Amino acid sequence: MPAGVINLATIAALPSPTPLRGPTTITVDDLQMGQTLYLAVGDAFTLDSSVTGPIRIGDARVAAPATDAKDVYVAIAAGHTELHVTHDVCAGTAGCMAPVFLFILKIVVQ
């Protein structure tokens, strides 16, 4: 992990008090809590406008961006993957010393 990046999933991850299930909208609060999202093949989830920054899916064979909608991801096949969101509080502002956060959403497709 690059220097200066804080991985909240390893620092403050709590077990999902109520696992997220099925088609849903994921907020930055869900990401900060280290949530796990359970989906069936064919289900989709949407990233709320509060989720900003570069987004990466670990295994695009399990879940991938929808081709016809922005911020929508589709469960393609059974398996496990993660959605990583890098959030830069400073948004590139020169001289800003705030940390960059890495949020991780665990995704289980059944």
C-alpha positions as CSV (number, residue, x, y, z in Angstrom):
1,M,0.0,0.0,0.0
2,P,1.4,3.4,-0.9
3,A,2.8,5.6,1.9
4,G,0.2,8.0,3.3
5,V,-2.7,5.7,2.5
6,I,-4.9,4.7,5.4
7,N,-6.8,1.4,5.0
8,L,-9.8,1.9,7.2
9,A,-10.8,-1.8,6.6
10,T,-7.8,-2.9,8.7
11,I,-7.9,-0.1,11.3
12,A,-11.6,0.3,12.2
13,A,-13.4,-2.6,10.4
14,L,-16.2,-3.9,12.5
15,P,-18.2,-7.0,11.8
16,S,-21.3,-6.1,9.7
17,P,-24.0,-5.6,12.3
18,T,-26.6,-6.4,9.7
19,P,-25.1,-7.7,6.5
20,L,-26.1,-5.9,3.3
21,R,-28.2,-8.1,1.1
22,G,-29.5,-8.0,-2.5
23,P,-29.8,-5.0,-4.7
24,T,-29.0,-1.9,-2.7
25,T,-27.3,1.5,-2.8
26,I,-23.9,1.6,-1.1
27,T,-23.0,4.8,0.8
28,V,-19.7,6.0,2.1
29,D,-20.9,5.1,5.6
30,D,-21.3,1.4,4.5
31,L,-17.7,1.6,3.2
32,Q,-16.3,3.1,6.4
33,M,-17.9,0.3,8.4
34,G,-16.1,-2.4,6.4
35,Q,-19.5,-3.9,5.4
36,T,-20.0,-7.2,3.4
37,L,-22.6,-7.2,0.6
38,Y,-24.3,-10.5,-0.2
39,L,-25.8,-10.8,-3.7
40,A,-27.3,-13.4,-6.0
41,V,-26.1,-13.8,-9.5
42,G,-27.8,-11.1,-11.6
43,D,-28.3,-8.7,-8.7
44,A,-27.0,-5.1,-9.0
45,F,-25.9,-2.5,-6.6
46,T,-25.4,1.2,-7.0
47,L,-22.8,3.5,-5.5
48,D,-24.3,6.6,-3.8
49,S,-23.1,10.0,-4.9
50,S,-21.2,10.2,-1.5
51,V,-18.8,7.5,-2.8
52,T,-16.1,9.4,-4.7
53,G,-12.6,8.6,-5.9
54,P,-11.1,5.9,-8.1
55,I,-13.0,2.6,-7.8
56,R,-11.6,-0.9,-8.5
57,I,-13.2,-4.3,-8.4
58,G,-10.8,-7.1,-7.3
59,D,-12.3,-9.9,-9.5
60,A,-14.3,-8.7,-12.4
61,R,-15.4,-12.3,-13.1
62,V,-17.5,-12.1,-9.9
63,A,-18.9,-8.5,-10.1
64,A,-18.3,-5.7,-12.7
65,P,-19.6,-2.3,-13.7
66,A,-22.8,-2.3,-15.6
67,T,-22.3,-1.3,-19.3
68,D,-25.5,0.7,-19.4
69,A,-25.5,2.7,-16.2
70,K,-23.0,4.9,-14.2
71,D,-22.1,3.8,-10.7
72,V,-24.0,0.5,-11.1
73,Y,-22.3,-2.9,-10.6
74,V,-23.7,-6.3,-11.4
75,A,-23.0,-9.7,-9.8
76,I,-21.9,-12.0,-12.6
77,A,-20.9,-15.3,-11.0
78,A,-20.7,-17.0,-7.6
79,G,-17.6,-16.1,-5.7
80,H,-15.9,-13.5,-3.5
81,T,-14.4,-10.1,-4.5
82,E,-13.8,-6.7,-3.1
83,L,-14.7,-3.2,-4.2
84,H,-11.9,-0.7,-3.4
85,V,-12.5,3.1,-3.3
86,T,-9.6,5.5,-2.8
87,H,-10.9,8.7,-1.3
88,D,-8.6,11.8,-1.4
89,V,-9.9,14.3,1.1
90,C,-7.7,17.1,-0.4
91,A,-8.7,16.3,-4.0
92,G,-5.3,17.2,-5.2
93,T,-5.1,20.6,-3.4
94,A,-1.4,21.6,-3.2
95,G,-0.1,21.6,0.4
96,C,-3.0,19.7,1.8
97,M,-1.7,17.1,4.4
98,A,-5.0,15.2,5.0
99,P,-4.6,11.4,4.5
100,V,-5.9,9.4,1.6
101,F,-8.4,6.7,2.7
102,L,-8.9,3.3,1.2
103,F,-12.4,1.9,1.7
104,I,-13.1,-1.8,1.0
105,L,-16.5,-3.4,0.5
106,K,-16.4,-7.2,0.6
107,I,-18.8,-8.7,-1.9
108,V,-20.1,-12.3,-1.8
109,V,-22.1,-13.6,-4.7
110,Q,-24.0,-16.8,-4.1
